[in-house]
Amino acid sequence: MHWSLVAFVSAASTEIIGCFAFWAWRRMGRSIWWLVPGMISLALFAYFLTLVDAEHAGRSYATYGGVYIVAALFWLWLAEGVRPDHWDVIGACFCLVGAAIILWGPRHPLVSN
């Protein structure tokens, strides 16, 4: 398995968990103590993005966006009990194709310096 994929999936998981901790505190009335594991999870999210095999941070973040969309749809399904519809799946596929192009496409600058 490509290590960047592991890093992206780990980043997506920890970001969603961390954001949900804030959601649970603010929107669901959970204890403020939910923020402690939430902040730890968000710190891990940032760390995992540094493990991606990309030369530039911006390219890593842009690629991550596609992976995050798919992870959010899995969260929707598994944690919230709402099954993604065919438009969700089609959109997520487009995002993953775009993410793969950004991460692995040949590098030729659009504008020369």
C-alpha positions in Angstrom: 0.0 0.0 0.0 1.3 3.4 -0.9 2.4 5.3 2.3 0.8 8.5 1.2 -2.6 6.8 1.1 -2.1 5.6 4.7 -1.2 9.1 5.7 -4.2 10.6 3.9 -6.6 8.1 5.5 -5.1 8.6 8.9 -5.3 12.4 8.4 -9.0 12.2 7.3 -9.9 10.0 10.2 -8.3 12.1 12.9 -9.7 15.3 11.4 -13.2 14.0 11.3 -13.0 12.7 14.8 -11.5 15.9 16.1 -14.1 18.1 14.3 -16.9 15.8 15.6 -15.6 16.3 19.2 -16.2 20.1 18.7 -19.6 19.4 17.1 -20.6 17.2 19.9 -19.6 19.9 22.5 -21.2 22.8 20.7 -24.2 21.3 18.9 -25.0 18.2 20.9 -24.5 19.6 24.4 -21.7 17.3 25.4 -19.2 18.2 28.1 -16.4 20.7 27.3 -14.0 17.8 28.1 -14.8 16.4 24.6 -12.5 19.2 23.3 -9.4 17.6 24.9 -9.4 14.5 22.7 -10.7 16.6 19.8 -7.7 18.9 20.0 -5.3 15.9 20.2 -7.0 14.4 17.2 -6.7 17.6 15.2 -3.0 17.8 16.1 -2.5 14.2 14.9 -4.3 15.2 11.7 -1.8 17.9 11.0 1.1 15.5 11.8 -0.2 12.9 9.4 -0.3 15.4 6.5 3.4 15.9 7.0 4.0 12.2 6.2 2.6 12.5 2.7 5.1 11.9 -0.1 4.7 15.3 -1.7 7.4 17.9 -2.4 5.1 20.9 -1.4 2.7 21.3 1.4 0.0 23.0 -0.8 0.0 20.0 -3.2 -0.4 17.7 -0.2 -3.3 19.7 1.2 -5.0 20.0 -2.2 -4.8 16.2 -2.7 -6.0 15.6 0.8 -9.2 17.5 0.0 -10.4 14.7 -2.3 -9.6 12.0 0.3 -11.4 14.0 3.0 -14.6 14.2 0.9 -14.7 10.4 0.6 -13.9 10.0 4.4 -16.7 12.4 5.2 -19.2 10.4 3.2 -18.1 7.3 5.0 -18.7 9.1 8.3 -22.1 10.2 7.1 -22.9 6.5 6.4 -21.3 4.8 9.4 -21.6 7.3 12.2 -24.8 9.2 11.2 -26.6 6.4 9.5 -27.3 8.2 6.3 -26.4 6.2 3.2 -24.7 8.3 0.5 -26.7 8.5 -2.7 -25.4 8.0 -6.3 -24.6 11.8 -6.6 -22.4 11.6 -3.5 -20.5 8.6 -5.0 -20.1 10.2 -8.4 -18.9 13.5 -6.9 -16.4 11.6 -4.6 -15.1 9.7 -7.6 -14.4 12.9 -9.5 -12.7 14.3 -6.4 -10.4 11.2 -6.1 -9.5 11.4 -9.8 -8.6 15.1 -9.3 -6.6 14.3 -6.1 -4.6 11.6 -8.0 -3.8 14.0 -10.8 -2.6 16.6 -8.4 -0.4 14.2 -6.5 1.0 12.0 -9.3 0.7 14.1 -12.4 3.8 15.1 -14.4 5.2 18.4 -13.3 5.4 21.1 -15.9 4.8 24.7 -14.7 2.1 26.7 -16.5 4.2 29.8 -16.5 7.9 29.9 -16.8 10.0 32.1 -14.4 
